[in-house]
Amino acid sequence: MITTPRNMKEYKAQVRRALKNRFLATTLENFAAAYPVSRANAFEGIDVEALVEEIARSKDACIPYLEELYARFKTNAEAAGMKVHRARTALEANALIAGIARESGVTRIVKGKSMTAEETFLNDRLEKDGFKVTETDLGEWIIQLRGEGPSHMVMPAIHLSRREVAELFRRVTGRPMDPDDIDGMVKVARRELRQAFLEADMGISGANFAIADSGTIGLVTNEGNGRLVTTLPRVHVALVGFDKLVPDLESALRILRALPRNATGQVISTYVTWITGAVECPPAPGGRKETHIVFLDNGRLALARDPLFAEALRCIRCGACANVCPIYKLIGGHNYGHVYIGAIGLILTFFYHGRENARTIVRNCLNCQACKAVCAAGIDLPRLIKEVYGKILRIEGGKPLKNRLLGRVLKDRPLFHFLLRRAYLAQQPLTRGRPMLRHLPLFFSGEHGFRSLPAIVATPLRDRWEKINPPVPNPRLRVGLFGGCLVDFAYPEQAEALIRLLEGRRIRLEYPMGQTCCGLPAKMTAEDETARRVAAQNLRAMDPDRYDHILTLCASCGSHLRENYPRLLASDARMSAKARQFAARVIDFSSFMIHVLHVEPGSFQGGGRKVAYHSPCHLCRGLGVTREPRELLAAAGFEYVRCKDEDVCCGFGGSYSLDFPMISAELLKRKLDIVTSSGAELLVTDCPGCVLQLRGGMDKREGPKVEVKHIAEAVADARKS
């Protein structure tokens, strides 16, 4: 039975071992590079956003009525000759299936691929009871022979090399295997498995759909083994989660339009099988197949009643959240999940396999939002991951030191800013007048030395504001600048660049002194009460009624202000409407320059300097801004050098890089390797957090280096004087 590390020390050691597996890294990198292309080709001509919305609405309409859908399915399926059961827990489901096997005189069982059976550890129970069980999906058979769980929901053996498979097959067959003869190994598997099909008394499958109106189950497979499992043996048992219930065929076909495209980039899977009723089967008593459908609850019905987490039941098990996850790409599914892997696995593990198996893995999320952007059912996966982490903290009653410090400091703006000012004095022995901390304080471990950190400035932005921001009589626009911690105390030059760009444009730019941290660090550590109080504090400091726009130079701040402030303050009658108004006025720098100022090339002289671009996660996905930064670079006269993986996370993730420095460092290294080999002279980005990571990494990098700037600085430098 699969377990995950119970504490962070063990889990981090496991992650470090995974990062040393070069084959795994290469395989997952190659797949991650190919997947977006094949997915885009498969969805060509389809309005993906509309399809996702349709699937989400359809699933949401079903979730409150799973009991009623089950009752309809049971009535229709039993009328067609099937037997329908329900199991409250995984243990009940396993016992029920084992009982069916005993009563039917079964000795040998073949199984089709089923994540629900993996969830219940069905094989362990059946084998303990003396049944011979053979997985028939090639990947599942391989990991069964190795005694492992799947490392991906769709491609369970993606972590294995052909040499490992050849050695495994050699041990199983007693014959030498050529690892380069893929067709030969497939033939070996086919020969071994065909005998199992012919000898089996029972076939066990899962189901992608359970259609209430007809009592039909639907299976989506690629190898044909699913049809052999469900047709050859005299007994067929389908283990189906309650969440697979849909009202009608139309609902199933809607999901089917997205499932193979999102999972593997196929327009349609090789086999789509529909089964209704008990069919003829000469070897069976009475000449008809004995067919059982076992519906598994295992927490699903309680989850369906949860106003927040019910959304997780939309999942169609495509595995796309792993396909695009930068962390999964580095360490694989055995280290980024339990039974269910990827982003959805970090959530479902808590509900299906307990907080002991969830407590460490749920912390390993960058909040890069790549999973949310690709989810075929529109699940807000990053949000639910953080909410699960919050539930675990509340249940266990203890908080990490980081959480306690954030809760104490962020709620008190004067204290927070006092500490930042004192940090300037404390850093002097480490900076010696330089703008970077190249040698970190002793309380950082050696693993954190992969980048330099910015020094706290002697005079923060708020203290120099009146001097650097000229008055603007008769302004045509009034704009509030939300600075954020890094612009205020580490990179005030980014705001100064903005001021230079606004000269002569009749825009009054204000910097309300009551503003503080946006609160995202608190939100990311599940300190919602702290995040709520910080949000209210910023709303009081920056009344949206005063401004045409609330401009931010930080994509992370902007995404949090727009998306989370209305949620955090939804229950506050006085602040709720103000939070929505505030969020509606938030705009990022590049969008402001393109859509509000309508900048034109004649104002700039970039001189054709070659510029690479890093797209911050919370800009391209959180705010949905992708085109504007590149348009702005073109308008400023730069030669934009397109690089691979521009929208893949740089590895910062706020405090994530402190919690998992080994992953942050690897993501950063890959990003810098790509940029430095591109021929670019300058790397720009829209987020001071990304500047911190990228510039700090370049500073520590051996070999070629590229200058790193915020896009506001680069564009201001290119402005004609």
C-alpha positions in Angstrom: 0.0 0.0 0.0 1.3 3.5 -0.9 2.2 6.0 1.7 3.8 9.4 1.6 6.3 11.0 4.0 4.7 12.2 7.2 7.1 15.0 7.9 8.8 17.7 5.8 12.3 16.4 6.5 11.5 13.0 5.0 9.6 14.5 2.1 12.4 16.9 1.2 14.9 14.1 1.2 12.6 12.2 -1.2 12.4 15.3 -3.4 16.2 15.6 -3.5 16.6 12.0 -4.6 14.1 12.6 -7.4 15.9 15.7 -8.6 19.1 13.5 -9.1 17.2 11.1 -11.4 18.3 12.4 -14.8 16.3 10.0 -16.8 13.1 11.0 -15.1 14.0 14.7 -15.6 14.7 14.1 -19.3 11.6 12.0 -20.0 9.2 14.4 -18.2 10.9 17.4 -19.8 10.4 15.9 -23.3 6.8 15.1 -22.6 6.1 18.6 -21.1 7.6 20.1 -24.3 5.5 18.0 -26.7 2.2 18.1 -24.8 1.2 21.8 -25.4 1.7 21.4 -29.1 -0.3 18.2 -29.4 -3.0 19.7 -27.2 -3.3 22.9 -29.2 -3.5 20.9 -32.4 -6.2 18.6 -31.0 -8.3 21.6 -29.8 -7.9 23.5 -33.1 -11.2 25.0 -34.2 -12.8 24.5 -30.8 -13.7 27.3 -28.4 -11.8 25.7 -25.5 -12.9 28.3 -23.0 -16.6 27.8 -23.9 -16.2 24.1 -23.7 -14.6 24.2 -20.3 -17.4 26.5 -19.0 -20.0 24.0 -20.4 -18.3 21.1 -18.6 -18.0 23.0 -15.4 -21.7 24.0 -15.5 -22.8 20.5 -16.4 -20.8 18.9 -13.6 -21.9 21.6 -11.0 -25.5 20.8 -12.0 -24.9 17.1 -11.2 -22.9 17.4 -8.0 -25.8 18.3 -5.6 -27.9 15.4 -7.0 -25.6 12.5 -7.0 -27.9 10.4 -4.8 -30.9 11.0 -7.2 -28.7 10.2 -10.3 -27.6 7.0 -8.6 -31.1 6.0 -7.9 -32.0 6.6 -11.6 -29.0 4.7 -12.8 -29.7 1.8 -10.5 -33.3 1.5 -11.7 -32.4 1.5 -15.4 -29.3 -0.7 -15.0 -31.1 -3.4 -13.0 -34.0 -3.3 -15.5 -31.4 -4.2 -18.2 -30.0 -7.1 -16.1 -27.1 -5.5 -14.2 -26.7 -5.6 -10.4 -25.9 -2.3 -8.8 -24.3 -1.9 -5.4 -23.0 1.0 -3.3 -20.0 1.1 -1.0 -19.6 3.7 1.7 -15.8 3.2 2.1 -12.9 1.8 0.2 -12.9 -1.2 2.6 -16.6 -1.9 1.9 -16.0 -1.7 -1.9 -13.1 -4.1 -1.7 -15.0 -6.5 0.5 -18.0 -6.3 -1.8 -16.0 -7.1 -4.9 -14.1 -9.9 -3.1 -17.5 -11.3 -2.0 -18.8 -11.3 -5.6 -15.7 -13.2 -6.7 -16.1 -15.9 -4.0 -19.8 -16.3 -4.7 -19.2 -16.7 -8.4 -16.5 -19.3 -8.0 -13.8 -16.9 -9.4 -10.1 -17.8 -9.1 -8.4 -15.6 -11.8 -9.2 -11.9 -12.4 -8.1 -9.5 -15.1 -8.3 -5.7 -14.5 -8.6 -2.8 -16.8 -7.0 0.5 -15.9 -8.9 2.1 -13.0 -7.8 5.0 -10.8 -10.8 4.2 -8.5 -9.4 0.7 -7.9 -6.0 2.2 -7.2 -7.8 4.5 -4.7 -9.2 1.6 -2.8 -6.0 -0.6 -3.1 -8.3 -3.3 -4.5 -5.5 -5.5 -5.8 -4.0 -5.8 -2.3 -7.3 -7.1 -0.9 -8.0 -9.5 -3.7 -4.5 -11.0 -3.7 -4.7 -11.3 0.1 -7.9 -13.3 -0.3 -6.1 -15.7 -2.7 -7.2 -14.4 -6.1 -4.8 -14.2 -9.0 -5.1 -10.6 -10.3 -3.5 -9.4 -13.5 -3.5 -5.8 -14.7 -4.0 -5.6 -18.4 -3.2 -2.0 -19.3 0.5 -2.2 -20.4 1.6 0.6 -18.1 -0.4 -0.7 -15.1 0.9 -4.3 -15.7 4.5 -3.0 -15.6 4.0 -1.1 -12.4 2.1 -4.1 -10.9 5.1 -6.3 -11.6 7.3 -3.7 -9.9 5.0 -3.3 -6.9 4.5 0.4 -7.5 1.6 2.8 -7.9 1.0 4.9 -11.0 3.2 8.0 -11.6 0.6 9.6 -13.8 -3.2 9.1 -14.1 -3.1 8.4 -17.8 0.5 7.2 -18.3 1.2 5.2 -15.2 4.7 4.0 -16.1 6.0 7.2 -17.7 8.8 7.3 -15.1 10.4 4.1 -16.3 13.1 3.7 -19.1 12.9 1.0 -21.7 16.0 -0.6 -20.1 14.2 -0.9 -16.8 11.2 -2.4 -18.6 13.4 -4.8 -20.5 15.1 -6.0 -17.3 11.7 -6.4 -15.7 10.4 -8.5 -18.6 13.6 -10.6 -18.5 12.9 -11.5 -14.9 9.3 -12.3 -15.7 9.9 -14.4 -18.8 13.3 -15.7 -18.1 14.4 -14.6 -21.6 16.9 -11.9 -22.6 15.3 -8.7 -23.8 16.6 -6.0 -26.1 15.7 -2.6 -24.6 15.8 -1.0 -28.1 13.3 -3.5 -29.5 10.1 -1.8 -28.3 7.9 -3.8 -30.7 9.5 -7.0 -29.3 8.7 -6.1 -25.7 5.1 -5.2 -26.6 4.7 -8.6 -28.2 6.0 -10.2 -25.0 3.4 -8.3 -23.0 0.7 -9.2 -25.4 1.6 -12.9 -25.2 1.6 -12.9 -21.4 -1.6 -10.9 -21.1 -3.6 -12.8 -23.7 -3.2 -16.0 -21.7 -4.5 -14.1 -18.6 -7.6 -12.9 -20.6 -8.4 -16.5 -21.7 -8.1 -17.9 -18.2 -9.9 -15.2 -16.3 -13.3 -15.8 -14.6 -13.8 -12.1 -13.7 -13.0 -8.8 -15.4 -12.8 -5.6 -13.3 -12.9 -2.2 -14.9 -13.5 1.3 -14.0 -15.7 3.7 -15.9 -15.4 7.3 -17.2 -19.1 7.8 -17.3 -22.2 6.3 -15.6 -25.3 7.5 -17.5 -28.3 7.7 -15.2 -31.0 7.8 -18.0 -30.0 4.5 -19.5 -28.0 2.7 -16.8 -25.0 2.7 -19.3 -21.3 2.9 -18.3 -18.7 4.3 -20.7 -15.0 3.5 -20.9 -12.3 5.5 -22.7 -9.2 3.5 -23.4 -6.3 3.3 -25.9 -5.1 -0.3 -25.9 -8.2 -2.5 -26.4 -7.6 -4.3 -23.1 -10.7 -2.6 -21.7 -13.0 -4.4 -24.1 -11.3 -7.7 -23.5 -11.7 -7.3 -19.7 -15.4 -6.4 -20.0 -16.3 -9.1 -22.6 -14.3 -12.3 -22.3 -14.7 -13.2 -18.6 -18.1 -14.5 -17.5 -18.3 -12.0 -14.6 -17.7 -8.2 -15.1 -17.5 -5.8 -12.1 -17.2 -2.1 -12.7 -15.9 0.0 -9.8 -17.2 3.6 -10.3 -17.0 6.7 -8.2 -20.2 8.6 -7.5 -18.6 11.6 -9.2 -18.8 9.7 -12.6 -22.6 10.0 -12.7 -24.0 12.1 -15.5 -27.7 12.5 -16.4 -27.6 11.6 -20.1 -25.5 10.7 -23.1 -25.2 14.4 -24.1 -23.4 15.2 -20.8 -21.0 12.3 -21.3 -20.2 13.3 -24.9 -19.5 16.9 -23.9 -16.8 15.6 -21.5 -15.6 13.2 -24.2 -14.9 16.2 -26.5 -12.3 17.4 -23.9 -11.0 14.3 -22.2 -8.6 12.8 -24.8 -7.6 16.2 -26.2 -6.7 17.4 -22.7 -5.1 14.1 -21.6 -2.8 13.2 -24.4 -3.5 15.6 -27.3 -5.7 13.0 -29.2 -8.8 14.1 -30.9 -10.4 10.9 -29.8 -9.1 7.8 -27.9 -8.7 4.6 -29.8 -11.6 2.9 -28.0 -14.7 4.4 -26.5 -16.9 1.6 -25.1 -20.5 1.8 -24.0 -22.0 -1.1 -21.9 -25.7 -1.4 -21.2 -27.2 -4.4 -19.5 -26.1 -8.0 -19.2 -25.1 -9.4 -22.6 -25.0 -13.0 -23.9 -22.1 -15.1 -22.5 -22.3 -18.8 -23.3 -19.8 -19.9 -20.5 -21.8 -18.1 -17.8 -24.7 -19.8 -15.9 -27.9 -19.1 -17.8 -25.9 -18.0 -20.9 -25.7 -14.3 -19.8 -22.8 -12.4 -18.4 -23.0 -11.6 -14.7 -22.5 -7.8 -14.5 -22.1 -5.7 -11.3 -21.7 -2.0 -11.0 -20.2 -0.9 -7.6 -20.5 2.7 -6.8 -17.9 4.1 -4.4 -18.6 6.9 -2.0 -15.4 7.1 0.1 -16.1 10.7 1.0 -17.5 11.9 -2.3 -21.0 12.5 -1.1 -19.8 14.6 1.8 -17.5 16.4 -0.6 -20.5 17.2 -2.8 -22.1 19.0 0.1 -19.1 21.2 0.8 -19.7 24.7 -0.6 -16.0 25.1 -1.4 -14.5 21.7 -2.1 -17.4 20.3 -4.1 -15.7 21.8 -7.1 -13.0 19.1 -7.0 -15.7 16.5 -8.0 -15.7 18.1 -11.5 -12.4 16.4 -12.3 -12.6 14.2 -15.4 -9.2 12.5 -14.6 -7.4 13.7 -17.7 -4.1 14.2 -15.8 -3.5 17.6 -17.6 -2.8 19.3 -14.3 0.4 17.1 -14.0 1.2 17.6 -17.7 1.8 21.3 -17.2 3.1 21.4 -13.6 6.7 22.6 -13.4 7.2 20.7 -10.1 5.8 17.4 -11.5 8.1 17.9 -14.5 11.1 17.8 -12.1 10.2 15.1 -9.6 7.4 12.9 -11.1 4.2 11.6 -9.7 5.6 9.3 -7.0 6.9 12.5 -5.3 4.0 14.8 -6.3 1.0 13.0 -5.1 -0.2 9.9 -3.3 -2.6 7.7 -5.4 -3.9 10.6 -7.4 -1.1 12.8 -8.6 -0.6 16.3 -9.8 -2.6 19.3 -8.5 -5.9 17.4 -8.2 -4.0 14.7 -6.2 -2.8 17.2 -3.6 -6.5 17.9 -3.0 -8.1 14.5 -3.3 -5.4 12.8 -1.1 -6.7 14.7 1.9 -10.3 13.6 1.4 -9.7 10.0 0.2 -6.6 9.0 2.0 -6.3 11.3 5.0 -4.3 14.2 6.2 -1.3 12.0 7.1 -0.7 11.3 3.5 -1.6 14.9 2.5 0.3 17.1 5.0 3.6 17.2 3.2 2.7 17.0 -0.4 0.1 19.8 -0.2 2.8 22.3 0.7 4.6 21.6 -2.5 2.7 24.0 -4.8 4.2 27.1 -6.5 0.8 28.7 -7.1 1.9 29.2 -10.7 -1.7 28.6 -11.9 -0.6 26.4 -14.9 -2.9 23.6 -13.7 -5.9 26.0 -13.4 -5.3 27.3 -16.9 -5.4 23.9 -18.4 -8.1 22.2 -16.3 -10.9 20.8 -18.6 -13.4 21.3 -15.9 -12.4 24.8 -14.8 -11.4 23.8 -11.2 -9.5 26.5 -9.3 -6.9 24.0 -8.3 -4.3 26.4 -6.7 -7.0 27.8 -4.4 -8.2 24.4 -3.3 -4.7 23.3 -2.6 -4.1 26.2 -0.2 -7.5 25.6 1.4 -6.6 22.0 2.1 -3.4 23.1 3.7 -5.4 25.5 5.9 -7.8 22.7 6.9 -4.8 20.5 7.9 -3.3 23.3 10.0 -6.6 23.9 11.8 -7.2 20.2 12.5 -3.6 19.6 13.8 -3.7 22.8 15.8 0.0 23.8 15.2 1.4 26.4 12.9 4.8 26.7 11.4 7.0 29.5 12.6 6.6 31.3 9.2 2.8 31.4 9.7 3.0 32.7 13.2 5.4 35.5 12.1 3.3 36.5 9.1 0.2 36.6 11.2 1.8 38.8 13.8 3.7 41.2 11.4 1.4 41.6 8.4 -1.6 42.7 10.5 0.4 45.5 11.9 1.6 47.8 9.1 3.7 50.2 11.3 5.5 47.1 12.8 6.0 45.5 9.4 7.5 48.7 7.9 9.6 49.3 11.1 11.1 45.8 10.7 11.9 46.4 7.0 13.7 49.7 7.9 15.7 47.9 10.6 16.6 45.2 8.1 18.5 47.9 6.1 20.8 48.4 9.1 21.1 44.7 9.9 22.2 43.8 6.3 25.1 46.2 6.3 27.8 43.6 7.1 26.5 41.5 4.3 26.1 44.1 1.6 29.0 46.4 2.2 27.2 49.1 0.2 26.3 46.8 -2.7 22.7 46.4 -3.9 22.8 42.6 -3.5 23.3 40.2 -0.6 25.7 37.7 -2.1 26.4 36.0 1.2 23.2 35.0 3.1 22.7 35.2 6.8 23.6 32.1 8.8 20.0 31.1 9.5 19.7 30.3 5.8 20.8 26.8 4.8 23.4 26.2 2.1 20.6 25.2 -0.3 19.5 28.8 -0.4 22.7 30.0 -1.9 21.6 29.5 -5.5 20.8 33.2 -5.9 21.7 36.6 -4.4 19.0 38.6 -2.6 18.3 42.3 -3.1 19.4 44.6 -0.4 16.8 46.7 1.4 17.2 50.3 0.3 18.2 53.1 2.6 15.3 55.2 1.6 12.1 53.3 0.6 9.8 54.6 -2.1 7.3 56.0 0.4 10.0 58.2 1.9 11.1 59.6 -1.4 7.7 59.9 -3.1 7.0 63.7 -2.6 10.4 64.5 -4.0 10.3 62.3 -7.1 6.6 62.7 -8.1 5.9 66.1 -9.6 2.4 67.7 -9.1 0.1 67.4 -12.1 -2.5 70.3 -12.4 -5.7 69.5 -14.3 -5.1 65.8 -14.7 -7.1 63.8 -17.2 -6.6 60.6 -15.1 -6.1 60.0 -11.5 -4.1 56.8 -10.8 -3.3 55.1 -7.5 0.0 53.2 -7.5 -0.1 50.0 -5.4 3.6 49.4 -4.8 3.9 46.2 -2.9 6.7 45.3 -0.5 9.5 44.8 -3.1 8.9 48.0 -5.1 8.6 50.0 -1.9 11.6 48.6 0.0 13.9 46.9 -2.5 13.2 48.2 -6.0 11.9 51.8 -5.8 13.7 52.5 -9.2 10.9 50.5 -10.8 8.4 53.1 -9.6 10.7 55.9 -10.6 10.8 54.5 -14.1 7.0 54.6 -14.2 7.1 58.3 -13.1 9.4 59.1 -16.0 7.1 57.4 -18.5 4.1 59.5 -17.3 5.8 62.8 -17.7 3.7 65.2 -19.9 0.8 62.8 -20.0 -1.4 64.7 -17.5 -1.8 61.8 -15.2 -1.8 62.3 -11.4 -0.1 59.4 -9.8 -0.7 59.0 -6.1 1.0 56.7 -3.6 -1.3 56.3 -0.5 1.0 56.0 2.5 -1.5 53.7 4.4 -1.0 50.9 1.9 1.0 47.8 3.0 1.8 44.3 1.7 -1.0 43.0 -0.6 -1.4 40.0 1.7 -0.6 37.3 -0.8 2.1 35.7 1.4 -0.5 35.2 4.1 -3.0 33.7 1.6 -0.3 31.3 0.3 0.4 30.0 3.8 -3.4 29.6 4.4 -3.5 32.5 6.9 -6.8 33.7 5.6 -7.7 35.9 8.6 -4.4 37.8 8.2 -5.0 38.1 4.5 -8.5 39.4 5.1 -7.3 42.1 7.6 -4.5 43.2 5.2 -7.0 43.5 2.4 -9.3 45.6 4.5 -6.4 47.8 5.5 -5.4 48.4 1.9 -9.0 49.2 0.9 -9.1 51.9 3.6 -5.8 53.3 2.3 -6.8 53.2 -1.4 -10.5 54.1 -1.7 -11.3 53.1 -5.3 -13.7 56.0 -5.6 -10.7 58.3 -5.8 -9.1 56.6 -8.8 -9.7 55.8 -12.5 -7.1 53.0 -12.2 -5.2 51.2 -9.5 -1.9 50.5 -11.2 0.6 47.9 -10.0 4.1 47.0 -11.2 3.8 43.6 -9.5 1.8 40.9 -11.4 1.5 38.8 -8.2 0.0 41.7 -6.3 -2.3 42.5 -9.2 -3.6 39.0 -9.5 -4.2 38.8 -5.7 -5.9 42.2 -5.6 -8.2 41.4 -8.4 -9.1 37.8 -7.7 -8.8 37.3 -3.9 -9.9 40.6 -2.4 -13.5 40.1 -3.4 -13.5 36.6 -2.0 -11.7 37.5 1.2 -14.1 40.3 2.0 -17.3 38.8 0.6 -18.8 38.3 4.0 -18.1 41.8 5.2 -21.2 43.9 4.3 -19.3 47.2 4.5 -16.3 46.1 2.5 -17.7 43.6 -0.1 -18.9 46.1 -2.7 -15.7 48.2 -2.2 -13.5 45.2 -2.8 -15.3 44.4 -6.1 -14.9 48.0 -7.1 -11.3 48.0 -6.2 -10.6 44.8 -8.1 -12.3 46.1 -11.2 -9.9 49.1 -11.3 -6.7 47.0 -10.9 -4.4 47.1 -14.0 -0.9 45.9 -14.7 1.8 48.1 -16.1 2.0 46.7 -19.7 -1.8 46.8 -20.1 -1.8 50.4 -18.8 0.8 51.5 -21.3 -0.9 49.8 -24.2 -4.6 50.3 -23.5 -4.6 53.5 -21.4 -1.6 55.5 -22.6 -1.7 54.0 -26.2 2.1 54.3 -26.5 3.5 54.6 -29.9 7.0 53.7 -31.4 7.8 57.4 -32.1 8.2 58.0 -28.3 11.1 55.5 -27.9 14.5 54.6 -29.2 15.2 51.0 -28.1 17.9 50.8 -30.7 17.1 47.3 -31.7 18.6 45.8 -28.5 17.8 42.1 -28.3 15.4 41.4 -25.4 14.2 38.1 -23.9 11.0 38.1 -21.9 9.9 36.1 -18.9 6.1 36.0 -18.5 5.2 36.1 -14.8 2.7 33.3 -13.8 0.3 35.8 -12.2 0.4 38.0 -15.2 -0.2 35.5 -18.1 -2.5 33.3 -16.1 -3.7 35.2 -13.0 -4.5 38.4 -14.9 -4.7 36.8 -18.4 -2.3 39.3 -19.9 0.0 37.8 -22.6 0.0 40.1 -25.7 0.6 43.5 -24.1 4.2 43.1 -22.8 5.4 42.0 -26.1 3.6 44.8 -27.9 5.1 47.2 -25.5 8.7 45.9 -26.2 8.1 46.3 -29.9 6.8 49.8 -29.5 9.9 50.7 -27.4 12.1 49.6 -30.3 13.5 46.4 -28.9 14.1 43.2 -30.9 12.1 40.6 -29.0 13.9 37.3 -28.8 11.4 34.5 -28.3 12.6 31.8 -25.9 11.3 28.4 -25.0 9.2 28.1 -21.8 8.6 31.9 -21.4 5.5 31.3 -19.4 7.0 28.5 -17.2 7.5 29.6 -13.6 11.0 30.9 -12.7 10.7 29.1 -9.3 10.3 32.1 -7.0 6.7 31.6 -5.7 7.3 34.0 -2.8 8.1 31.9 0.3 8.0 28.7 -1.8 11.6 29.3 -2.7 12.5 29.3 1.0 10.5 26.1 1.7 11.7 24.1 -1.4 15.0 25.8 -2.4 16.1 22.6 -4.3 13.1 22.8 -6.7 13.3 26.6 -7.0 17.0 26.4 -7.9 16.4 23.8 -10.6 13.6 25.8 -12.2 15.7 28.9 -12.1 18.7 27.2 -13.6 16.6 25.9 -16.5 15.2 29.4 -17.1 18.6 31.1 -17.1 20.1 28.4 -19.3 17.5 29.1 -22.0 17.8 32.9 -21.8 21.6 33.0 -21.8 21.7 30.7 -24.9 19.2 32.8 -26.8 21.5 35.6 -27.8 19.5 38.2 -25.8 21.3 41.1 -24.2 18.5 41.9 -21.7 15.9 39.9 -19.9 12.7 41.7 -18.8 9.7 40.7 -16.8 6.7 42.4 -15.2 7.1 41.3 -11.6 9.6 42.4 -9.0 9.4 38.9 -7.5 10.6 37.5 -10.8 13.3 40.2 -11.0 14.5 39.1 -7.5 14.7 35.5 -8.6 16.2 36.0 -12.1 18.6 38.8 -11.2 19.7 37.0 -8.1 20.3 33.8 -10.1 22.2 35.7 -12.8 24.4 37.3 -10.1 25.4 33.8 -8.8 25.6 32.2 -12.2 29.0 31.0 -13.5 29.5 31.7 -17.2 27.4 33.9 -19.5 25.1 36.4 -17.9 22.3 38.6 -19.1 21.1 41.9 -17.5 17.7 41.6 -15.8 15.2 44.5 -15.5 11.6 45.2 -14.8 9.9 46.0 -18.1 9.1 49.5 -16.8 12.8 50.2 -16.4 13.7 48.9 -19.8 10.9 50.9 -21.5 11.8 54.1 -19.5 15.4 53.7 -20.5 14.4 53.6 -24.2 12.2 56.7 -23.9 13.4 59.7 -26.0 14.6 62.5 -23.8 
